Amino acid sequence: MTPKKIVIPISKATPFTGTKKLAIAIAGAENVSLGTTTSAIVTINGAAGQPSVSLSATPSGVASGESSTLTWSSTNATACTASGGWTGSMATRGSEATGPVTATKTYTLSCTGTGGSATQSATVSVTSGAPTGTTVTVKGILFNVQADAAFDPMTASYDIRTGGSEGNGGTSIASGTVHISVAATGNNFLGLNEYSILAVFPGITLVSGDYWMNVTPNCTNTLDGSCSVFRQFVSNTTSRTNALHESWQPAHEMFLNSSFFGFTWANWCDSSLGFNQTQCGYLSFGVLGGVQ
């Protein structure tokens, strides 16, 4: 029997993927007995479907050092690749812990199949502030600063504020001037030595929320006039050596308030100031106190 090619119109067909088989009765077939029905198996290949991918992070916001769980699934995909906050080849569905997260990260998953590719991302943010319902007592603030040779303060002004935002210093809820402890770290950047500054003050009770804290050493050396050339800067550029809780501070939540430089509560990470998120994240600081 010689095979024959035939075209069979199919009405009311719906789109599908993969392969299906269709049995068709054939009339007038050769070499068959009269009165019997002969059928053929016809294989129909559907068009390859466009891959899709779903990716989520639970929870999407964590305190610094905590982890989140990434969960993903895909359809019409044969392979998946991770990038961004994670890397490597991944199964087409699954879940995985992020490990400790100390700065906001975006996790991306790209999946491919015969019908193309699809990409999805999920972001895990590092939240600031104490957990709801927590009350803490703060009794000291520690900063690393860079200063020139005229750095010889005995006191510093401290300030704790709420409601800070771009161009708005919010409300000061505690401030004062206290004696400070100063310790050289041994680091130097562009001729400026680095020092750790510790200001200790009477305990201040704070409830859950966001707070902006600052310590400004006061130059008290009036005998040799060194205050007239005194320069100091918050430290984030000494290769992270002696860093104190660096990378804990969320981006765009540090402000530069300086009449000398002409800034009024300007975002430290604003691109117009020339700082990127990594540089801003390296701000070195600490808070003394404990949970009540």
C-alpha positions as CSV (number, residue, x, y, z in Angstrom):
1,M,0.0,0.0,0.0
2,T,1.4,3.3,-1.0
3,P,1.2,6.1,1.7
4,K,-0.8,9.1,0.6
5,K,-0.7,12.6,1.9
6,I,-4.1,14.2,2.6
7,V,-5.2,17.6,4.0
8,I,-7.9,17.4,6.7
9,P,-9.7,20.7,7.6
10,I,-10.5,20.8,11.3
11,S,-13.2,23.1,12.5
12,K,-13.8,24.5,16.0
13,A,-10.2,23.7,17.0
14,T,-8.8,25.4,20.1
15,P,-5.2,26.4,20.6
16,F,-3.0,23.9,22.5
17,T,0.6,23.1,23.2
18,G,2.4,19.8,22.9
19,T,1.3,16.9,20.7
20,K,-2.1,15.3,20.3
21,K,-3.4,12.3,18.3
22,L,-6.6,12.3,16.3
23,A,-8.4,9.2,14.9
24,I,-10.0,9.7,11.5
25,A,-12.2,7.2,9.6
26,I,-11.1,6.7,6.0
27,A,-13.6,5.6,3.3
28,G,-12.6,3.6,0.2
29,A,-9.4,2.3,1.8
30,E,-7.5,-0.3,-0.3
31,N,-7.0,-3.9,0.8
32,V,-9.8,-3.9,3.4
33,S,-12.9,-6.1,3.8
34,L,-16.2,-4.7,2.7
35,G,-18.2,-3.2,5.6
36,T,-15.3,-2.6,7.9
37,T,-14.0,0.8,9.0
38,T,-10.4,1.7,8.5
39,S,-8.8,4.5,10.6
40,A,-5.5,6.3,10.7
41,I,-3.7,8.0,13.5
42,V,-2.8,11.6,12.7
43,T,-0.3,13.5,14.9
44,I,-0.8,17.2,15.3
45,N,1.9,19.4,16.8
46,G,0.7,22.4,18.6
47,A,2.6,25.7,18.7
48,A,5.1,26.0,21.6
49,G,3.7,28.1,24.5
50,Q,5.3,31.3,25.8
51,P,7.0,30.6,29.1
52,S,5.8,32.4,32.2
53,V,7.4,32.7,35.6
54,S,6.2,33.8,39.1
55,L,8.6,34.8,41.8
56,S,7.8,36.1,45.3
57,A,9.7,36.9,48.6
58,T,8.2,36.2,52.0
59,P,8.5,38.4,53.9
60,S,9.3,41.2,51.5
61,G,10.7,43.4,54.3
62,V,13.1,42.2,57.0
63,A,15.2,43.6,59.8
64,S,18.9,43.8,59.0
65,G,20.5,40.3,59.3
66,E,17.3,38.4,58.9
67,S,16.4,36.2,55.9
68,S,13.4,35.9,53.5
69,T,12.2,32.9,51.5
70,L,12.0,33.1,47.7
71,T,9.3,30.9,46.0
72,W,9.0,30.5,42.3
73,S,7.2,28.5,39.6
74,S,7.1,28.5,35.8
75,T,5.1,27.2,32.9
76,N,6.4,26.1,29.4
77,A,10.0,26.5,30.7
78,T,12.8,24.0,30.6
79,A,15.5,26.0,32.4
80,C,15.8,28.9,34.8
81,T,18.7,31.2,35.7
82,A,19.0,33.4,38.8
83,S,20.7,36.8,38.8
84,G,20.9,40.0,41.0
85,G,20.8,39.1,44.6
86,W,21.3,35.4,43.8
87,T,23.0,33.5,41.0
88,G,23.2,30.1,39.3
89,S,20.9,27.6,37.5
90,M,17.6,27.0,39.2
91,A,14.9,24.3,38.9
92,T,11.7,25.4,37.0
93,R,9.9,25.6,40.4
94,G,11.0,25.6,44.0
95,S,11.9,27.7,47.1
96,E,15.1,28.9,48.7
97,A,16.1,31.0,51.7
98,T,18.0,34.3,50.9
99,G,20.3,34.0,53.9
100,P,21.0,37.1,56.1
101,V,20.0,40.3,54.3
102,T,21.8,43.5,55.4
103,A,20.8,45.8,52.5
104,T,17.9,45.9,50.2
105,K,18.3,43.4,47.4
106,T,16.5,42.5,44.2
107,Y,16.3,38.8,43.1
108,T,15.7,38.1,39.4
109,L,14.7,34.8,37.8
110,S,14.8,34.2,34.0
111,C,13.2,31.1,32.5
112,T,13.5,29.8,28.9
113,G,11.6,27.3,26.8
114,T,11.0,26.5,23.2
115,G,8.4,29.3,23.0
116,G,10.7,32.0,24.3
117,S,11.7,33.4,27.7
118,A,10.2,35.2,30.7
119,T,11.7,37.2,33.6
120,Q,10.4,38.1,37.0
121,S,11.9,39.9,40.0
122,A,11.3,40.2,43.7
123,T,12.8,42.7,46.2
124,V,13.6,42.2,49.8
125,S,13.8,45.5,51.7
126,V,15.7,46.0,54.9
127,T,13.3,47.8,57.2
128,S,14.3,50.4,59.8
129,G,12.9,51.0,63.2
130,A,12.3,48.7,66.1
131,P,9.5,46.1,65.9
132,T,6.0,47.4,66.8
133,G,5.5,47.6,70.5
134,T,9.2,47.7,71.4
135,T,10.5,50.3,73.9
136,V,14.2,51.0,74.1
137,T,16.5,53.2,76.2
138,V,19.2,55.0,74.2
139,K,22.1,56.4,76.2
140,G,24.8,57.0,73.7
141,I,25.6,57.6,70.0
142,L,28.8,56.5,68.3
143,F,30.1,57.7,64.9
144,N,33.3,57.4,63.0
145,V,34.5,60.7,61.6
146,Q,37.4,62.0,59.5
147,A,39.1,65.2,60.6
148,D,42.4,67.1,60.0
149,A,45.2,67.6,62.5
150,A,43.3,70.4,64.3
151,F,40.8,67.8,65.7
152,D,40.9,68.2,69.5
153,P,37.3,68.2,70.8
154,M,36.4,67.6,74.4
155,T,32.6,67.9,73.9
156,A,30.0,67.3,71.3
157,S,26.4,68.2,70.5
158,Y,24.0,65.4,70.0
159,D,20.5,65.5,68.5
160,I,17.7,62.9,68.1
161,R,14.9,63.7,65.7
162,T,11.7,62.3,64.3
163,G,9.8,63.1,61.1
164,G,12.9,63.9,59.0
165,S,12.5,64.1,55.2
166,E,14.1,65.8,52.2
167,G,14.4,69.5,53.1
168,N,12.8,69.0,56.5
169,G,14.7,68.3,59.7
170,G,11.5,67.1,61.5
171,T,11.3,67.6,65.3
172,S,14.1,67.4,67.8
173,I,13.0,65.3,70.7
174,A,16.3,65.2,72.6
175,S,19.5,67.3,72.3
176,G,22.4,68.6,74.4
177,T,26.1,68.9,74.8
178,V,28.2,66.3,76.6
179,H,31.8,65.3,77.1
180,I,32.9,62.7,74.6
181,S,35.4,59.9,74.2
182,V,37.7,60.0,71.2
183,A,39.8,57.2,69.8
184,A,41.9,57.3,66.7
185,T,41.3,54.3,64.4
186,G,44.7,54.7,62.6
187,N,43.1,55.1,59.2
188,N,43.8,58.1,57.0
189,F,42.0,59.3,53.8
190,L,43.2,62.2,51.7
191,G,45.1,63.6,54.7
192,L,42.2,63.3,57.1
193,N,42.6,61.0,60.1
194,E,39.7,58.8,61.2
195,Y,38.4,58.9,64.8
196,S,35.6,57.1,66.7
197,I,33.5,59.5,68.6
198,L,31.3,58.3,71.6
199,A,28.8,60.6,73.2
200,V,27.1,59.3,76.3
201,F,24.1,61.1,77.7
202,P,21.2,60.4,80.2
203,G,19.0,57.6,79.0
204,I,16.2,58.5,76.5
205,T,13.2,56.3,76.1
206,L,12.1,55.7,72.5
207,V,9.1,53.7,71.2
208,S,8.9,51.9,67.8
209,G,9.5,54.3,64.9
210,D,12.2,55.9,62.8
211,Y,14.7,58.3,64.4
212,W,17.5,60.5,63.0
213,M,20.6,60.8,65.2
214,N,23.6,63.1,64.9
215,V,26.7,63.8,66.9
216,T,28.8,66.9,66.1
217,P,32.1,67.3,67.9
218,N,32.8,70.9,69.1
219,C,36.2,72.4,68.5
220,T,37.3,74.0,71.8
221,N,40.9,74.8,71.1
222,T,40.9,78.6,71.0
223,L,44.5,79.0,72.2
224,D,46.3,78.2,68.9
225,G,43.4,79.2,66.6
226,S,43.1,75.7,65.2
227,C,39.3,75.9,65.2
228,S,39.5,78.4,62.3
229,V,40.8,75.6,60.0
230,F,39.0,72.7,61.6
231,R,37.4,70.2,59.1
232,Q,35.5,67.0,59.8
233,F,33.4,64.6,57.9
234,V,31.3,61.6,58.7
235,S,33.4,58.6,57.8
236,N,32.5,56.1,55.1
237,T,35.6,55.9,52.9
238,T,38.3,54.2,54.8
239,S,37.8,50.8,53.0
240,R,35.2,49.8,55.7
241,T,38.0,49.2,58.2
242,N,36.8,49.6,61.8
243,A,33.3,49.9,60.4
244,L,30.5,50.0,62.9
245,H,27.2,48.6,61.7
246,E,27.9,49.8,58.1
247,S,25.3,48.8,55.5
248,W,22.5,48.8,58.1
249,Q,21.3,52.2,57.1
250,P,18.6,52.1,54.3
251,A,19.4,54.3,51.2
252,H,18.1,57.8,51.1
253,E,17.6,58.0,54.9
254,M,20.7,60.0,55.7
255,F,20.6,63.8,55.4
256,L,23.3,66.5,55.0
257,N,22.4,69.7,56.9
258,S,25.2,72.2,56.5
259,S,25.0,76.0,56.2
260,F,28.6,76.1,55.2
261,F,28.0,73.9,52.1
262,G,24.5,75.3,51.5
263,F,22.5,72.1,52.2
264,T,19.3,71.9,54.2
265,W,18.5,68.3,55.0
266,A,19.6,67.1,51.6
267,N,19.6,63.4,50.8
268,W,23.1,62.1,51.4
269,C,22.6,59.6,48.5
270,D,21.3,62.2,46.1
271,S,23.2,61.8,42.8
272,S,23.8,65.5,42.6
273,L,26.1,65.1,45.7
274,G,28.1,62.5,43.8
275,F,27.4,59.6,46.2
276,N,26.1,56.2,45.1
277,Q,24.1,53.7,47.3
278,T,27.2,51.7,48.2
279,Q,29.0,54.7,49.5
280,C,26.0,55.8,51.5
281,G,25.5,52.3,52.9
282,Y,29.1,52.4,54.4
283,L,28.2,55.1,56.9
284,S,29.7,54.0,60.2
285,F,27.7,54.4,63.3
286,G,26.3,52.8,66.5
287,V,23.8,53.3,69.2
288,L,24.2,52.4,72.9
289,G,21.2,51.2,74.8
290,G,18.9,48.3,75.3
291,V,15.3,47.0,75.1
292,Q,13.2,47.7,78.2
